[in-house]
Amino acid sequence: MDQKRNNSKPIKNQDPINTFIKAREVLIIGNNGEKLGPLKRNDAIKLAEEKGLDLMQVGQQPDGLAICKILDYGKFKYQQQKKNKEAKKNQVKVENKEIRLTVNIGQHDLVTKAKKAREFLEAGDRVKISLKFKGREIAYMDLGKETMNRFYKEIEDVAKIEKEAKLNSRFLDMYVVPKK
């Protein structure tokens, strides 16, 4: 309601309400959902003010006639924020986790890192497996891929490959996601 008294520019991403509605004629819908018919914009604003409510544009017809609803704008925004908050709460967040390996990693260390990757996958997270080549190890790409395959065999019952192993500077990266 504060905005209808303020004749300055509307706030960005603001719903068109009261004097910020650009159409000259509007089709009015009452606060109970009943259609009140077409009116001039200024007459519609006066009608809304008499009821102590706001006029908000909710749509546009192909012939240029704006569809407006008489409602309590503050209450409308509050309910909209509440819906958005509820939708955000129900949203599933997928995090990216990373496991780092080396070319000549021991079998026990590989199994330990695989257990940690399994925990991440069971929690629903996406896991990036990075194998770092140190010094001249980069010449032994086949050993790096073999190590990646050994690691994947440890977790293949709970994971599927999203992106195959690919060389990225000195890292061989592979992405795995949980099986459904």
C-alpha angles and dihedrals in degrees: 000000000000091000096060091063092047108079095188125108118303119255114260114268088015120146111249104256134168112328092007091070105107100200118097094212125039137188107230127219115188125230090260093053097259118138112241096183134237120325139165112272095244092049090050091051090051090050091052092046091052089058091046092245139109134253113232128184109232101170150348130240120221091249090061097258110139118225110222133182129207108228146134100272096198091053090046092053091047092053091046091053090048091053092048091050091050092048091050091050092054093047117111113234116210114197127200114234126185133214117192123208136177129218096251099038115155120248093244092051090048091053091047092052090045090056090053091048089049089055091051092048093048088052087057098252128141113241127211112203111203123188112195121211113211121203113318094356088098088077088066098064091149091060089052092052090047090053090049091051092049089051093048091050088060093057104026093108091066101026141060126196114256096177124016120236110285131177113247109180102296096347131083103210129195128173123212130184131194118272113246 
